[in-house]
C-alpha cells in the first residue's frame, strides 16, 4: 500500500508525485505527456503519471497548480484502494 501525503501539504505531495517517474515508465517525455493529457485514469500508473506530469509542469511554471490536480485525483486513488485517506 502506498503511503499518501496529507492533502494540501505541498512538499509531501511534491515528493509523492516525484516518487513515480512517468518518463521512465512510459519510455519518453512525449509518451508520458500524451498519457497525462489523455486523463485515462484506469490504473494506478495512469493516475500517478498525471500527478507526476502536473508537478513537472508546475515546477516549470513556478506555481502550485499541481495541488489542484492532487485534490482531483484523491477520490481516484482511494477508489483504487491505495490509501484510506490523504
C-alpha positions as CSV (number, residue, x, y, z in Angstrom):
1,X,0.0,0.0,0.0
2,X,1.3,3.4,-0.9
3,X,1.5,6.0,1.8
4,X,0.0,9.1,0.5
5,X,0.7,12.6,1.7
6,X,-1.7,14.9,3.5
7,X,-4.0,16.9,1.3
8,X,-2.6,20.4,0.7
9,X,0.9,19.5,2.1
10,X,2.8,21.0,-0.8
11,X,6.1,19.4,0.0
12,X,4.7,16.0,0.7
13,X,2.5,16.0,-2.4
14,X,5.5,17.1,-4.5
15,X,7.7,14.3,-3.0
16,X,5.0,11.7,-3.6
17,X,4.5,12.8,-7.2
18,X,8.2,12.7,-7.9
19,X,8.5,9.2,-6.5
20,X,7.0,8.0,-9.8
21,X,8.9,8.8,-13.0
22,X,6.5,8.9,-15.9
23,X,9.3,9.5,-18.4
24,X,10.8,6.1,-17.4
25,X,7.5,4.3,-17.1
26,X,6.2,5.4,-20.5
27,X,9.6,5.5,-22.2
28,X,9.8,9.2,-23.1
29,X,8.7,12.7,-22.3
30,X,6.2,12.6,-25.2
31,X,4.6,9.3,-24.2
32,X,4.3,10.5,-20.5
33,X,2.8,13.8,-21.7
34,X,0.3,12.0,-24.0
35,X,-0.7,9.7,-21.2
36,X,-1.2,12.5,-18.7
37,X,-3.2,14.6,-21.2
38,X,-5.4,11.7,-22.0
39,X,-6.6,11.5,-18.4
40,X,-7.3,7.8,-18.8
41,X,-7.2,7.2,-15.0
42,X,-7.8,3.5,-15.3
43,X,-4.7,2.3,-13.4
44,X,-2.6,3.5,-10.5
45,X,0.2,4.2,-13.1
46,X,-2.1,6.4,-15.1
47,X,-3.1,8.5,-12.1
48,X,0.5,8.7,-10.7
49,X,1.7,9.8,-14.1
50,X,-0.9,12.5,-14.4
51,X,0.2,13.8,-11.0
52,X,3.9,13.5,-11.9
53,X,3.3,15.5,-15.1
54,X,1.3,18.1,-13.2
55,X,4.1,18.6,-10.7
56,X,6.7,18.8,-13.6
57,X,4.5,21.5,-15.3
58,X,4.1,23.4,-12.1
59,X,7.8,23.3,-11.4
60,X,8.4,24.7,-14.9
61,X,5.9,27.5,-14.4
62,X,7.0,28.1,-10.8
63,X,3.4,27.7,-9.4
64,X,1.4,25.3,-7.2
65,X,-1.3,24.4,-9.6
66,X,-0.4,20.7,-9.1
67,X,-2.2,20.9,-5.7
68,X,-5.5,21.3,-7.6
69,X,-4.7,18.2,-9.6
70,X,-3.8,16.3,-6.5
71,X,-7.2,17.1,-5.0
72,X,-8.9,16.0,-8.1
73,X,-7.0,12.7,-8.1
74,X,-7.7,11.9,-4.5
75,X,-11.0,10.1,-5.0
76,X,-9.5,8.0,-7.7
77,X,-6.5,6.9,-5.6
78,X,-8.9,6.0,-2.8
79,X,-11.1,4.1,-5.3
80,X,-8.1,2.0,-6.3
81,X,-7.6,1.2,-2.6
82,X,-4.2,2.7,-2.3
83,X,-4.9,4.6,0.9
84,X,-7.7,5.1,3.4
85,X,-7.2,8.9,3.4
86,X,-5.0,11.6,2.0
